[in-house]
Amino acid sequence: MWEDPIVAEVHRIRKELAAQFNFDVAAMFADMRKRQIALGSRLVSLAESAELTAEPGRGRDSGPPGAASTGTAPAA
């Protein structure tokens, strides 16, 4: 059976990390939190990400790029 090398690597690393923490999920999670705090501002929160990608009226205008929008709905 064919084995995806990327999936195999993910499984291998997961097993190594689990063994490193004696298969204790709470200890693994505590370590992840510690690493996250150490990174500080290098991480982007979901709220910041949503604010950065949200653009007023995005997806409402189906006209060509650069075309002026009337801001009104089409007539029925």
C-alpha positions as CSV (number, residue, x, y, z in Angstrom):
1,M,0.0,0.0,0.0
2,W,1.3,3.5,-0.9
3,E,2.2,5.7,2.1
4,D,2.2,9.5,1.9
5,P,5.6,10.7,3.1
6,I,4.1,13.9,4.6
7,V,1.5,12.0,6.6
8,A,4.1,9.5,7.7
9,E,6.3,12.4,9.0
10,V,3.4,13.9,10.9
11,H,2.6,10.6,12.5
12,R,6.3,10.0,13.4
13,I,6.6,13.5,15.0
14,R,3.4,13.0,16.9
15,K,4.6,9.7,18.3
16,E,8.0,11.3,19.3
17,L,6.2,14.2,21.1
18,A,3.8,12.0,22.9
19,A,6.7,9.8,24.1
20,Q,8.6,12.8,25.2
21,F,5.7,13.7,27.6
22,N,5.1,10.1,28.6
23,F,1.8,10.2,26.6
24,D,0.3,12.7,29.0
25,V,-2.0,15.0,27.0
26,A,-2.2,17.6,29.8
27,A,1.6,17.8,29.9
28,M,1.8,18.2,26.1
29,F,-0.8,20.9,26.2
30,A,1.0,22.7,29.1
31,D,4.2,22.7,27.0
32,M,2.3,24.1,23.9
33,R,0.9,26.9,26.1
34,K,4.4,27.7,27.4
35,R,5.8,27.8,23.9
36,Q,2.9,30.0,22.8
37,I,3.5,32.5,25.6
38,A,7.3,32.6,24.8
39,L,6.5,33.6,21.2
40,G,4.4,36.5,22.4
41,S,3.6,39.0,19.7
42,R,4.9,36.7,16.9
43,L,1.5,35.0,17.0
44,V,-1.6,36.4,15.4
45,S,-4.8,36.1,17.3
46,L,-8.0,35.1,15.5
47,A,-9.6,38.4,16.3
48,E,-6.7,40.4,14.7
49,S,-6.7,38.1,11.7
50,A,-10.5,38.7,11.2
51,E,-10.1,42.4,11.5
52,L,-7.3,42.5,9.0
53,T,-9.1,40.5,6.3
54,A,-12.5,42.1,6.8
55,E,-13.1,44.8,4.1
56,P,-16.3,46.8,4.0
57,G,-18.6,45.6,1.2
58,R,-16.2,42.7,0.3
59,G,-18.0,40.2,-1.9
60,R,-21.1,42.3,-2.6
61,D,-20.0,43.9,-5.8
62,S,-19.9,41.6,-8.8
63,G,-18.6,44.2,-11.2
64,P,-15.1,44.4,-12.7
65,P,-12.2,45.5,-10.5
66,G,-12.0,49.2,-10.1
67,A,-15.6,49.8,-11.1
68,A,-17.5,52.2,-8.8
69,S,-20.2,50.6,-6.7
70,T,-23.6,52.3,-6.3
71,G,-24.1,50.8,-2.8
72,T,-27.7,49.9,-3.6
73,A,-29.2,46.5,-4.4
74,P,-30.2,45.7,-7.9
75,A,-33.9,46.3,-8.9
76,A,-36.1,43.2,-8.5
